[in-house]
Amino acid sequence: MSDKERLEQIKDAIAHELGLTDDYMDGTYLYYLTRSKSAFAVGTMTMDDFKEIDEELLDEIFNAIEPFFIEQAERVQELENRLKLYDFWYRTAYEQNKRYRAAINNINEKAMLFGTSEEVYDAIQDAIKILEGGQHE
């Protein structure tokens, strides 16, 4: 689903909640107050101070929040791209580590076959431990 389609879904959901869709409860009208609530306290509020919620208000609301949704979609895309990059780095390092481990095991086998000094053998064992995630001494 494209970002534009997602934005349309969000707008449709808002329209539904505001009672602007055909599937909303029949006979229900929603109004919004066009002036300060303080007019209630002084008794100057009239029905003319209310306006029925319509497509124009929906557009105003949606235009106000649309940049936030676009920003969030861009952020999600950025995080997905980073995740792909980290996954690539991990797989590359894993494969490289496998090659190193195979090479050191090959050296170890040859060292055992031909005999080496204890220091060389210990160095090879340390390298194997490091590649396996352990610590060398």
C-alpha positions in Angstrom: 0.0 0.0 0.0 1.4 3.4 -1.0 1.8 6.3 1.4 -0.9 8.2 -0.5 -3.3 5.2 0.0 -2.5 5.1 3.7 -3.2 8.8 4.0 -6.5 8.3 2.3 -7.4 5.6 4.8 -6.6 7.9 7.7 -8.7 10.7 6.2 -11.6 8.2 5.6 -11.3 7.1 9.3 -11.5 10.7 10.5 -14.4 11.4 8.2 -16.2 8.4 9.6 -15.7 9.5 13.2 -16.9 13.0 12.3 -20.1 11.5 10.9 -19.3 12.4 7.3 -19.7 8.9 5.7 -22.7 7.1 4.6 -22.1 4.3 7.0 -22.3 6.6 10.1 -25.5 6.6 12.3 -28.4 8.2 10.4 -29.9 11.3 11.9 -26.7 12.2 13.8 -25.2 15.6 13.3 -22.0 16.9 14.8 -21.3 20.6 15.4 -18.3 22.6 16.4 -18.2 25.8 18.4 -16.9 28.7 16.3 -16.1 31.0 19.2 -14.7 31.0 22.7 -16.3 28.7 25.4 -16.3 31.7 27.7 -19.5 33.0 25.9 -21.4 30.3 27.7 -20.5 31.9 31.1 -21.8 35.3 30.1 -24.9 34.0 28.3 -24.2 35.3 24.8 -23.9 31.9 23.1 -26.5 31.2 20.4 -27.1 28.5 17.9 -25.4 30.7 15.3 -22.1 30.1 17.1 -22.2 26.5 16.1 -21.4 25.1 12.7 -22.1 21.7 11.4 -19.0 19.6 10.8 -18.5 19.2 7.0 -16.0 18.2 4.4 -14.4 21.6 4.6 -13.6 21.1 8.3 -12.4 17.6 7.6 -10.0 19.0 5.0 -8.7 21.6 7.5 -8.1 18.9 10.2 -6.5 16.6 7.7 -4.3 19.3 6.2 -3.1 20.1 9.7 -2.1 16.6 10.6 -1.0 15.3 7.2 2.6 16.6 7.6 2.9 14.6 10.8 1.9 11.3 9.1 4.2 12.0 6.1 7.1 12.7 8.6 6.3 9.4 10.4 6.2 7.5 7.1 9.6 8.9 6.1 11.0 8.0 9.6 9.7 4.4 9.2 11.3 4.2 5.8 14.6 5.6 7.2 14.5 3.0 10.0 13.8 0.2 7.5 16.7 1.3 5.4 19.0 1.3 8.4 17.8 -2.1 9.4 18.6 -3.4 5.9 22.0 -1.9 6.1 22.7 -3.4 9.6 21.5 -6.7 8.3 23.9 -6.5 5.4 26.8 -5.6 7.7 25.9 -8.4 10.1 25.7 -11.0 7.3 28.9 -9.8 5.8 30.7 -9.9 9.1 29.3 -13.4 9.8 30.4 -14.7 6.4 33.9 -13.1 6.9 34.1 -14.6 10.4 33.2 -18.1 9.0 36.1 -17.7 6.4 38.5 -16.7 9.1 37.5 -19.5 11.4 37.9 -22.0 8.5 41.3 -20.6 7.7 42.5 -20.8 11.3 41.1 -24.3 11.7 43.1 -25.2 8.6 46.2 -23.7 10.0 45.6 -25.5 13.3 45.2 -28.9 11.6 48.4 -28.3 9.6 50.2 -27.1 12.8 49.2 -30.3 14.6 50.1 -32.4 11.6 53.6 -30.9 11.1 54.2 -30.0 14.8 54.8 -26.5 16.0 56.1 -24.8 19.0 53.8 -24.4 22.0 53.7 -20.6 21.5 52.4 -21.0 17.9 49.9 -23.6 19.0 48.7 -21.3 21.8 48.4 -18.3 19.4 46.3 -20.4 17.1 44.0 -21.5 20.0 43.6 -17.9 21.1 42.6 -16.9 17.6 40.0 -19.7 17.5 38.6 -18.6 20.9 38.4 -14.9 19.7 36.5 -15.9 16.5 34.1 -18.0 18.6 33.3 -15.0 20.8 35.5 -15.9 23.7 38.5 -14.1 25.2 42.1 -14.9 24.8 44.5 -15.2 27.7 
